Amino acid sequence: MAPRTIKAGILPLYLKLYEEITPGGYRQFDGFIGSTKELLVKAGLTLIDPGVVFEKSHVAKAEELFLRENISFIVTLHLCYSPSLLIADFLKKLHLPVIILDTTPDFSFENMQDDYLLKNHGIHGVMDLTSVLRSRGIPFTVVSGHAENPDFTESLTKTARAYAAASLYRNQTIGITGKPFEGMGDFAVDFGRLKQAFGITVKEIPAARLIEEGERVADGDIEASMNEEKSRWDTGRVSPEAYRDSVRTYLALKRIAGKEGLSGYTLNFQFITEGMATPFYACSRLMGEGSGYGGEGDVLTATLGAPLNLLSEAAKFDEFFCA
């Protein structure tokens, strides 16, 4: 499964008063902005950048851009003090989680001279903004430190990836063959509630569709897939007929997943009654490619594959008695 692009809006914040006193003064922060963006890109984000923000027209531009690009969360970077009410209504309107970077161009206070304070007092704006976000119920996380400190870069990377994973949980499409196993309450969930709360769609994939799609799989595609796997696994003791049938079903399910945009899949073996074997092989291979999976119609567990793979790159389904 190809990972979904995670877009984050970045807001480099400046003070209009400083721009009036020294036009273009914000350009001294170009290098600082660039190096900070590099850290976020390394964390796996695609950044949507409206430019430095210090007046209402900039906020309007950011809003239009962020809505158009459908960003998942916002990262603020205070270049200096910036009054919170410049962006408070905008953040409330978008109601997206915020990562607030409390960092500065300079590493320490040891060599304070010239315009040192003017370049290193973003924390004033951080304190202002966090107070307002708290009062308005907007979720945020503050990451403090300097880019030369590995603790800061590690914290920033972990936070950005966690925000991205939370974003991946939303708006998924999960395929299901059959219905959830009756009486299994630990994963029982109303699919309408999933859609309402998280934008998650559950798409029915009847067993008959798997069979029909499998009949359209070319023999050459099956051979190619088998040869690819033989380079990694010892398949010599597997029944050739069963192996081909399993690969056929895998390719069929993979095609369906691509057509439907599935990020996860679940099945209840009770609904696989004739025409094919229960496609555990297909599910295992799809998990190896990053798809989520859950047993017996467990949609909830299937939704965890995409976000957990972003964090671990090795998420898989297992049952405790199978460990």
Summary of the structure (lengths in Angstrom):
residues: 323
radius of gyration: 25.1
end to end distance: 24.9
largest distance: 80.3
contacts: 1000
relative contact order: 0.11
helix: 51%
strand: 14%
